[in-house]
């Protein structure tokens, strides 16, 4: 073996030891969870920025939304407990020129859609994360469809609530109305 391979093995071994030691302490467990949530939020935000670059109609419509795939993968593979990272990442991507109720509704809808899809995928795939069976791939497709339906329904409710209930958000009050 070359010295590069040996050094890499030693670094990987010491990293594992540190991770195990970190998990064994209560403070380390909280720090590990917090850093995992932060990592998910940053990844969701960066992939979301990429998705917004693919959008058309002045960034209002995106035919492809990569953070949905990332969020589904993260929640399925690493657990639903990382949902706050999805919320934080989605809020970082939000358009705050719209009424706050719309932003909150879209964030809740996007998060609920991914949580529902991850739970459904876990149930249908039997917890297998490798997608080696045709049934597992079909479960992924079905879960993605459910996520799209939940997100679309909640997104529609969030955008219409700003026009139906203008008193909820002061920014939706027409000018000249006192």
RASUL-V202703 format. One record per run of one state. SS is the DSSP state (h for helix, s for strand, l for the rest). FROM is the first residue (numbers start at 0). TO is the last residue. If there is no record, write none. Layout:
SS/FROM/TO
SS/FROM/TO
//
This chain:
l/0/1
h/2/23
l/24/24
h/25/52
l/53/54
s/55/55
l/56/59
s/60/60
l/61/64
h/65/77
l/78/78
h/79/92
l/93/98
h/99/124
l/125/132
h/133/163
l/164/168
h/169/171
l/172/177
//
